[in-house]
Amino acid sequence: MGVIDRLKEDIESIYHRDPAANSTLEIIFNYPGMHAIWIHRISHKLWLANWRFTARCLSTFSRWLTGVEIHPGATIGRRFFIDHGMGVVIGETAEIGDDCTLYHSVTLGGTTWQPGKRHPTLGNNVVIGAGAKVLGPITMHDGARVGSNSVVVKDVASDHTVVGIPGRVVASPTNQSKEKTERRTEMAKKYGFDAYAVSPDNPDPVANAIGQMLDHMHLMDSKVQELCNAIQQMGGEVCTKKLPELTVDAFDEASREAATNRKHDIDKFDPSI
């Protein structure tokens, strides 16, 4: 894959994972996590070419510019996304697979001063929440998820969710839960919703409510599609038009109104009371 194609792939991956992204120009100029990854690719090539001092200088410049510290020795896969970026630290021997997501203040750190493999290995499609610390030469297998501010020091199996200090498994896949997760994920793509580390013993009522809504919408979509197919086989012409895309303008307006009301309340507050 050429350099231009790789850059386009990075931009497209941000579109898929960040609903706040409005345009390609905005992404190019305002996403420090992506800038850090682009600079890291150069510093990593220098590191492999044994230009290690130059590579470290470039990574230090990237840290100053973006707030993200990636050691030039770290290995990073495709479509890696660092959301917000500030405070992320990735150590020298860290290995990151494809389609992984790290939120701000995540650390992929070591637990020893001895040379050799000291930092975590992330498989594909791993998500690590804001403030989480993944420490030592452990492996986060494909699809593993870590809740915000967790500290993980042991391997995490595929598709398992870990939260807490120290990190403990709170969600493991079964055939039924895997089917439900895949179904909800497919529906949630339309709305940009992803409760990536909600645990059964500490549930988010809003996330659960939205999950139930997604299940209901999936069922309704399936039934409507079956009805359309049956009517079309009988010679009727239904469901020929594409459904209109959903917008979030109403939610944006409600959010702005709520923010205005909060500001009004703050302005009215008298600290001398």
C-alpha contacts under 8 A as a table, 3 or more apart, distances in Angstrom:
res1	aa1	res2	aa2	distance
1	M	5	D	6.29
1	M	6	R	6.51
2	G	5	D	5.29
2	G	6	R	6.19
3	V	6	R	5.08
3	V	7	L	6.26
4	I	7	L	5.11
4	I	8	K	6.22
5	D	8	K	5.07
5	D	9	E	6.12
6	R	9	E	5.00
6	R	10	D	6.30
7	L	10	D	5.10
7	L	11	I	6.38
8	K	11	I	5.16
8	K	12	E	6.12
9	E	12	E	5.08
9	E	13	S	6.13
9	E	79	R	6.64
10	D	13	S	5.19
10	D	14	I	6.55
10	D	34	M	7.56
10	D	78	R	7.81
10	D	79	R	5.38
10	D	80	F	7.45
10	D	81	F	7.92
11	I	14	I	5.27
11	I	15	Y	6.54
11	I	24	T	6.99
11	I	27	I	6.90
11	I	28	I	7.72
12	E	15	Y	5.05
12	E	16	H	6.44
13	S	16	H	5.10
13	S	17	R	6.34
13	S	79	R	5.86
13	S	80	F	7.97
13	S	81	F	7.40
14	I	17	R	5.16
14	I	18	D	5.61
14	I	21	A	7.26
14	I	27	I	7.85
14	I	81	F	6.81
15	Y	18	D	5.65
15	Y	19	P	6.83
15	Y	21	A	5.98
16	H	19	P	7.45
17	R	192	G	7.28
18	D	21	A	5.79
18	D	192	G	7.59
19	P	22	N	7.77
19	P	192	G	6.26
21	A	24	T	7.96
21	A	26	E	7.11
21	A	27	I	6.57
22	N	26	E	6.70
22	N	27	I	7.85
23	S	26	E	5.20
23	S	27	I	6.43
24	T	27	I	5.12
24	T	28	I	6.20
25	L	28	I	5.17
25	L	29	F	6.33
26	E	29	F	5.44
26	E	30	N	5.67
26	E	31	Y	7.82
27	I	30	N	5.38
27	I	31	Y	5.47
28	I	31	Y	6.50
31	Y	34	M	5.54
31	Y	35	H	6.57
31	Y	84	H	7.09
32	P	35	H	4.83
32	P	36	A	6.06
32	P	65	L	7.99
32	P	66	T	5.02
32	P	67	G	7.72
32	P	68	V	7.86
32	P	84	H	7.02
32	P	85	G	6.19
33	G	36	A	5.15
33	G	37	I	6.42
33	G	66	T	6.96
33	G	68	V	6.93
33	G	81	F	7.00
33	G	82	I	4.79
33	G	83	D	6.27
33	G	84	H	6.33
33	G	85	G	4.70
33	G	86	M	7.94
34	M	37	I	5.09
34	M	38	W	6.26
34	M	81	F	6.97
34	M	82	I	6.83
35	H	38	W	5.14
35	H	39	I	6.21
35	H	66	T	7.14
36	A	39	I	5.23
36	A	40	H	5.99
36	A	62	S	5.96
36	A	63	R	7.63
36	A	66	T	6.27
36	A	68	V	6.34
36	A	69	E	7.92
36	A	70	I	7.66
37	I	40	H	4.94
37	I	41	R	6.36
37	I	80	F	7.95
38	W	41	R	5.37
38	W	42	I	7.00
39	I	42	I	5.36
39	I	43	S	6.36
39	I	58	L	7.57
39	I	59	S	7.32
39	I	62	S	6.63
40	H	43	S	4.95
40	H	44	H	5.77
40	H	59	S	6.63
40	H	62	S	7.90
40	H	70	I	6.80
40	H	71	H	7.88
40	H	72	P	6.18
41	R	44	H	5.13
41	R	45	K	6.34
42	I	45	K	5.29
42	I	46	L	6.42
42	I	55	A	7.95
43	S	46	L	5.01
43	S	47	W	6.08
43	S	54	T	7.70
43	S	55	A	4.52
43	S	56	R	7.26
43	S	58	L	6.12
43	S	59	S	6.42
43	S	72	P	5.33
44	H	47	W	4.89
44	H	48	L	6.21
44	H	55	A	6.86
44	H	72	P	4.58
44	H	73	G	5.93
44	H	74	A	7.35
44	H	75	T	7.86
45	K	48	L	5.15
45	K	49	A	6.16
46	L	49	A	4.97
46	L	50	N	6.33
46	L	51	W	5.07
46	L	52	R	6.53
46	L	54	T	7.15
46	L	55	A	5.42
47	W	50	N	5.10
47	W	51	W	5.41
47	W	52	R	4.85
47	W	55	A	5.52
47	W	72	P	6.08
47	W	73	G	6.31
48	L	51	W	7.41
48	L	52	R	7.95
48	L	73	G	7.70
49	A	52	R	7.85
51	W	54	T	5.62
51	W	55	A	6.16
52	R	55	A	4.88
52	R	56	R	6.09
53	F	56	R	5.18
53	F	57	C	6.20
54	T	57	C	5.08
54	T	58	L	6.18
55	A	58	L	5.16
55	A	59	S	6.24
55	A	72	P	6.17
56	R	59	S	5.06
56	R	60	T	6.09
56	R	71	H	7.34
56	R	72	P	6.51
57	C	60	T	5.07
57	C	61	F	6.24
58	L	61	F	5.04
58	L	62	S	6.23
59	S	62	S	4.89
59	S	63	R	6.19
59	S	69	E	7.02
59	S	70	I	6.58
59	S	71	H	6.55
59	S	72	P	6.42
60	T	63	R	4.97
60	T	64	W	6.32
60	T	69	E	7.34
61	F	64	W	5.10
61	F	65	L	6.11
62	S	65	L	4.98
62	S	66	T	5.81
62	S	67	G	7.47
62	S	68	V	7.02
62	S	69	E	7.18
63	R	66	T	5.41
63	R	67	G	4.88
63	R	68	V	4.96
63	R	69	E	4.90
63	R	70	I	7.64
64	W	67	G	5.85
64	W	68	V	7.92
66	T	85	G	7.27
66	T	86	M	7.01
67	G	85	G	6.62
67	G	86	M	4.70
67	G	87	G	5.78
67	G	88	V	7.33
68	V	85	G	5.82
68	V	86	M	5.69
68	V	87	G	5.74
68	V	88	V	5.00
68	V	89	V	6.27
69	E	87	G	7.50
69	E	88	V	6.13
69	E	89	V	4.79
69	E	90	I	6.25
70	I	74	A	7.00
70	I	88	V	7.94
70	I	89	V	5.94
70	I	90	I	4.76
70	I	91	G	6.48
70	I	92	E	7.72
71	H	74	A	5.64
71	H	90	I	6.21
71	H	91	G	5.47
71	H	92	E	4.95
72	P	92	E	6.72
73	G	91	G	7.86
73	G	92	E	4.74
73	G	93	T	6.33
74	A	90	I	7.15
74	A	91	G	6.38
74	A	92	E	4.78
74	A	93	T	5.32
74	A	94	A	5.04
74	A	95	E	6.02
75	T	93	T	7.47
75	T	94	A	6.35
75	T	95	E	4.72
75	T	96	I	6.11
76	I	80	F	7.33
76	I	95	E	5.99
76	I	96	I	4.69
76	I	97	G	6.30
76	I	98	D	7.76
77	G	80	F	6.46
77	G	96	I	5.72
77	G	97	G	4.66
77	G	98	D	4.66
77	G	99	D	7.57
78	R	97	G	7.16
78	R	98	D	4.73
78	R	99	D	6.32
79	R	98	D	5.97
79	R	99	D	4.91
79	R	100	C	7.15
80	F	97	G	7.99
80	F	98	D	6.35
80	F	99	D	5.30
80	F	100	C	5.13
80	F	101	T	6.14
81	F	99	D	7.38
81	F	100	C	6.38
81	F	101	T	4.86
81	F	102	L	6.40
82	I	85	G	5.41
82	I	101	T	5.92
82	I	102	L	4.87
82	I	103	Y	5.75
82	I	104	H	7.23
83	D	101	T	7.39
83	D	102	L	6.29
83	D	103	Y	4.84
83	D	104	H	6.23
84	H	103	Y	6.64
84	H	104	H	5.64
85	G	88	V	5.91
85	G	103	Y	6.67
85	G	104	H	4.90
85	G	105	S	7.31
86	M	104	H	5.40
86	M	105	S	6.16
87	G	104	H	5.96
87	G	105	S	4.21
87	G	106	V	6.87
88	V	103	Y	7.77
88	V	104	H	5.74
88	V	105	S	4.61
88	V	106	V	4.82
88	V	107	T	5.77
89	V	105	S	7.42
89	V	106	V	6.42
89	V	107	T	4.74
89	V	108	L	6.12
89	V	109	G	7.32
90	I	94	A	6.57
90	I	107	T	6.09
90	I	108	L	4.86
90	I	109	G	6.50
91	G	94	A	5.47
91	G	108	L	6.00
91	G	109	G	5.52
91	G	110	G	7.13
91	G	119	H	6.12
92	E	119	H	7.15
93	T	116	G	7.74
93	T	117	K	5.68
93	T	118	R	6.10
93	T	119	H	5.26
93	T	120	P	7.53
94	A	108	L	6.92
94	A	109	G	7.98
94	A	118	R	7.66
94	A	119	H	4.77
94	A	120	P	5.17
94	A	121	T	5.68
94	A	122	L	7.97
95	E	119	H	7.88
95	E	120	P	6.63
95	E	121	T	4.61
95	E	122	L	6.01
96	I	100	C	7.25
96	I	121	T	5.98
96	I	122	L	4.66
96	I	123	G	6.34
96	I	124	N	7.60
97	G	100	C	6.52
97	G	122	L	5.74
97	G	123	G	4.77
97	G	124	N	4.64
97	G	125	N	7.49
98	D	123	G	7.27
98	D	124	N	4.78
98	D	125	N	6.42
99	D	124	N	5.88
99	D	125	N	4.88
99	D	126	V	7.32
100	C	122	L	7.93
100	C	123	G	7.92
100	C	124	N	6.06
100	C	125	N	4.68
100	C	126	V	4.78
100	C	127	V	5.91
101	T	125	N	7.37
101	T	126	V	6.34
101	T	127	V	4.82
101	T	128	I	6.39
102	L	106	V	6.61
102	L	127	V	6.08
102	L	128	I	5.06
102	L	129	G	6.45
102	L	130	A	7.37
103	Y	106	V	6.27
103	Y	128	I	6.46
103	Y	129	G	5.39
103	Y	130	A	4.65
103	Y	131	G	7.51
104	H	129	G	7.78
104	H	130	A	5.03
104	H	131	G	6.41
105	S	130	A	5.79
105	S	131	G	4.55
105	S	132	A	7.12
106	V	128	I	7.29
106	V	129	G	7.28
106	V	130	A	5.89
106	V	131	G	4.87
106	V	132	A	5.03
106	V	133	K	5.81
106	V	134	V	7.90
107	T	131	G	7.53
107	T	132	A	6.58
107	T	133	K	4.78
107	T	134	V	6.12
107	T	135	L	7.66
108	L	119	H	6.37
108	L	120	P	6.17
108	L	133	K	6.28
108	L	134	V	5.05
108	L	135	L	5.92
109	G	118	R	7.61
109	G	119	H	5.40
109	G	120	P	7.11
109	G	133	K	7.31
109	G	134	V	6.33
109	G	135	L	4.78
109	G	136	G	6.26
110	G	113	W	7.99
110	G	118	R	4.95
110	G	119	H	4.82
110	G	120	P	7.69
110	G	135	L	5.27
110	G	136	G	4.51
110	G	137	P	7.12
111	T	118	R	6.76
111	T	119	H	7.88
111	T	135	L	6.26
111	T	136	G	5.11
112	T	118	R	6.64
112	T	136	G	7.67
114	Q	118	R	7.80
115	P	118	R	7.36
117	K	137	P	6.04
118	R	136	G	5.41
118	R	137	P	4.87
119	H	135	L	6.45
119	H	136	G	4.81
119	H	137	P	4.57
119	H	138	I	7.13
120	P	134	V	6.78
120	P	135	L	6.38
120	P	136	G	5.64
120	P	137	P	4.64
120	P	138	I	4.85
120	P	139	T	5.79
120	P	140	M	7.44
121	T	137	P	6.94
121	T	138	I	6.20
121	T	139	T	4.72
121	T	140	M	6.13
122	L	126	V	6.57
122	L	139	T	5.94
122	L	140	M	4.76
122	L	141	H	6.24
122	L	142	D	7.42
123	G	126	V	6.33
123	G	139	T	7.53
123	G	140	M	5.94
123	G	141	H	4.80
123	G	142	D	4.51
123	G	143	G	7.33
124	N	141	H	7.31
124	N	142	D	4.71
124	N	143	G	6.33
125	N	142	D	5.87
125	N	143	G	4.84
125	N	144	A	7.35
126	V	140	M	7.26
126	V	141	H	7.53
126	V	142	D	6.12
126	V	143	G	4.85
126	V	144	A	5.02
126	V	145	R	5.81
127	V	143	G	7.41
127	V	144	A	6.62
127	V	145	R	4.82
127	V	146	V	6.34
127	V	196	Y	7.36
128	I	132	A	6.65
128	I	145	R	5.82
128	I	146	V	4.71
128	I	147	G	6.54
128	I	148	S	7.26
129	G	132	A	5.86
129	G	145	R	7.87
129	G	146	V	5.77
129	G	147	G	5.01
129	G	148	S	4.20
129	G	149	N	7.12
129	G	197	A	7.85
130	A	147	G	7.64
130	A	148	S	4.72
130	A	149	N	6.28
131	G	148	S	5.59
131	G	149	N	4.41
131	G	150	S	7.28
132	A	146	V	7.20
132	A	147	G	6.98
132	A	148	S	5.30
132	A	149	N	4.12
132	A	150	S	4.66
132	A	151	V	5.85
132	A	152	V	7.87
133	K	149	N	7.02
133	K	150	S	6.24
133	K	151	V	4.74
133	K	152	V	6.20
134	V	151	V	5.94
134	V	152	V	4.75
134	V	153	V	6.23
135	L	138	I	7.25
135	L	151	V	7.56
135	L	152	V	6.24
135	L	153	V	5.30
136	G	153	V	6.36
138	I	153	V	6.89
138	I	154	K	5.90
138	I	155	D	5.13
139	T	154	K	7.66
139	T	155	D	4.90
139	T	156	V	6.46
140	M	144	A	5.95
140	M	155	D	5.82
140	M	156	V	4.92
140	M	157	A	6.60
140	M	158	S	7.44
141	H	144	A	5.76
141	H	155	D	7.76
141	H	156	V	6.09
141	H	157	A	5.27
141	H	158	S	4.67
141	H	159	D	7.53
142	D	157	A	7.62
142	D	158	S	4.86
142	D	159	D	6.44
143	G	158	S	5.46
143	G	159	D	4.38
143	G	160	H	7.18
144	A	156	V	6.51
144	A	157	A	6.64
144	A	158	S	5.40
144	A	159	D	4.63
144	A	160	H	5.05
144	A	161	T	5.92
144	A	162	V	7.92
145	R	159	D	7.13
145	R	160	H	6.37
145	R	161	T	4.66
145	R	162	V	6.21
145	R	196	Y	6.63
145	R	197	A	6.44
146	V	150	S	6.81
146	V	161	T	5.84
146	V	162	V	4.87
146	V	163	V	5.88
146	V	196	Y	7.88
146	V	197	A	6.27
147	G	150	S	5.81
147	G	161	T	7.54
147	G	162	V	6.21
147	G	163	V	4.80
147	G	164	G	7.40
147	G	196	Y	7.42
147	G	197	A	4.85
147	G	198	V	7.63
148	S	163	V	7.37
148	S	197	A	7.86
149	N	164	G	7.29
150	S	162	V	7.70
150	S	163	V	5.35
150	S	164	G	4.66
150	S	165	I	5.42
150	S	166	P	6.86
150	S	167	G	5.80
151	V	163	V	7.80
151	V	164	G	6.57
151	V	165	I	5.11
151	V	166	P	5.21
151	V	167	G	5.34
152	V	162	V	7.84
152	V	165	I	7.44
152	V	166	P	6.04
152	V	167	G	4.80
153	V	166	P	7.32
153	V	167	G	7.30
156	V	160	H	6.59
156	V	161	T	7.98
156	V	162	V	7.64
156	V	169	V	7.99
157	A	160	H	5.72
159	D	172	S	6.68
159	D	173	P	6.33
160	H	169	V	6.66
160	H	170	V	7.69
160	H	171	A	5.66
160	H	172	S	4.68
160	H	173	P	6.59
161	T	169	V	5.64
161	T	170	V	5.80
161	T	171	A	5.03
161	T	172	S	6.62
161	T	197	A	6.26
161	T	199	S	7.77
162	V	167	G	5.55
162	V	168	R	5.15
162	V	169	V	4.44
162	V	170	V	5.79
162	V	171	A	7.28
162	V	197	A	7.36
163	V	166	P	7.89
163	V	167	G	5.00
163	V	168	R	5.63
163	V	169	V	6.70
163	V	170	V	6.83
163	V	197	A	7.26
163	V	199	S	7.72
164	G	167	G	4.58
164	G	168	R	6.22
165	I	168	R	7.63
169	V	172	S	7.16
170	V	199	S	5.43
170	V	200	P	6.64
170	V	201	D	7.50
171	A	199	S	6.35
171	A	200	P	7.12
173	P	177	S	5.88
173	P	178	K	5.59
174	T	177	S	5.12
174	T	178	K	5.70
175	N	178	K	5.18
175	N	179	E	6.21
176	Q	179	E	5.26
176	Q	180	K	6.29
177	S	180	K	4.99
177	S	181	T	5.92
178	K	181	T	5.02
178	K	182	E	6.10
179	E	182	E	5.23
179	E	183	R	6.16
180	K	183	R	5.08
180	K	184	R	6.10
181	T	184	R	5.16
181	T	185	T	5.93
182	E	185	T	5.04
182	E	186	E	6.19
183	R	186	E	5.26
183	R	187	M	6.48
183	R	215	D	7.58
183	R	218	H	7.55
184	R	187	M	5.11
184	R	188	A	5.84
184	R	211	G	6.81
184	R	214	L	5.89
184	R	215	D	6.44
184	R	218	H	7.90
185	T	188	A	4.94
185	T	189	K	6.22
185	T	194	D	7.67
186	E	189	K	5.54
186	E	190	K	7.78
187	M	190	K	5.98
187	M	191	Y	7.74
187	M	214	L	6.14
187	M	217	M	7.86
187	M	218	H	6.72
188	A	191	Y	5.26
188	A	192	G	5.98
188	A	193	F	5.37
188	A	194	D	7.04
188	A	214	L	6.96
189	K	192	G	5.35
189	K	193	F	6.95
195	A	198	V	6.00
195	A	207	A	6.29
198	V	202	N	6.96
198	V	203	P	5.78
198	V	204	D	6.40
198	V	207	A	7.80
199	S	202	N	5.21
199	S	203	P	5.49
200	P	203	P	5.39
203	P	207	A	7.85
203	P	208	N	7.30
204	D	207	A	5.20
204	D	208	N	6.13
205	P	208	N	5.04
205	P	209	A	6.00
206	V	209	A	5.05
206	V	210	I	6.18
207	A	210	I	5.16
207	A	211	G	6.05
208	N	211	G	4.89
208	N	212	Q	6.23
209	A	212	Q	5.14
209	A	213	M	6.29
210	I	213	M	4.91
210	I	214	L	6.15
211	G	214	L	5.07
211	G	215	D	6.33
212	Q	215	D	5.08
212	Q	216	H	6.24
213	M	216	H	5.04
213	M	217	M	6.07
214	L	217	M	5.05
214	L	218	H	6.04
215	D	218	H	5.15
215	D	219	L	6.30
216	H	219	L	5.15
216	H	220	M	6.21
217	M	220	M	5.04
217	M	221	D	5.98
218	H	221	D	5.12
218	H	222	S	6.20
219	L	222	S	5.17
219	L	223	K	6.26
220	M	223	K	5.15
220	M	224	V	6.05
221	D	224	V	5.25
221	D	225	Q	6.08
222	S	225	Q	5.19
222	S	226	E	6.25
223	K	226	E	5.10
223	K	227	L	6.24
224	V	227	L	5.06
224	V	228	C	6.15
225	Q	228	C	5.06
225	Q	229	N	6.16
226	E	229	N	5.16
226	E	230	A	6.21
227	L	230	A	5.17
227	L	231	I	6.20
228	C	231	I	5.22
228	C	232	Q	6.06
228	C	238	V	6.17
228	C	239	C	6.09
229	N	232	Q	5.17
229	N	233	Q	6.21
230	A	233	Q	5.21
230	A	234	M	6.51
231	I	234	M	5.08
231	I	235	G	6.58
231	I	236	G	5.32
231	I	237	E	7.44
231	I	238	V	7.21
232	Q	235	G	5.08
232	Q	236	G	4.72
232	Q	237	E	5.82
232	Q	238	V	6.69
233	Q	236	G	7.21
237	E	240	T	6.85
239	C	242	K	7.58
247	T	250	A	7.69
248	V	251	F	5.20
248	V	252	D	6.19
249	D	252	D	4.97
249	D	253	E	6.12
250	A	253	E	5.14
250	A	254	A	6.24
251	F	254	A	5.04
251	F	255	S	6.10
252	D	255	S	5.03
252	D	256	R	6.18
253	E	256	R	5.15
253	E	257	E	6.18
254	A	257	E	5.09
254	A	258	A	6.14
255	S	258	A	5.09
255	S	259	A	6.15
256	R	259	A	5.04
256	R	260	T	6.15
257	E	260	T	5.07
257	E	261	N	6.22
258	A	261	N	5.09
258	A	262	R	6.21
259	A	262	R	5.09
259	A	263	K	6.22
260	T	263	K	5.14
260	T	264	H	6.14
261	N	264	H	4.99
261	N	265	D	6.21
262	R	265	D	5.11
262	R	266	I	6.20
263	K	266	I	5.04
263	K	267	D	6.11
264	H	267	D	5.15
264	H	268	K	6.28
265	D	268	K	5.16
265	D	269	F	6.34
266	I	269	F	5.18
270	D	273	I	5.89
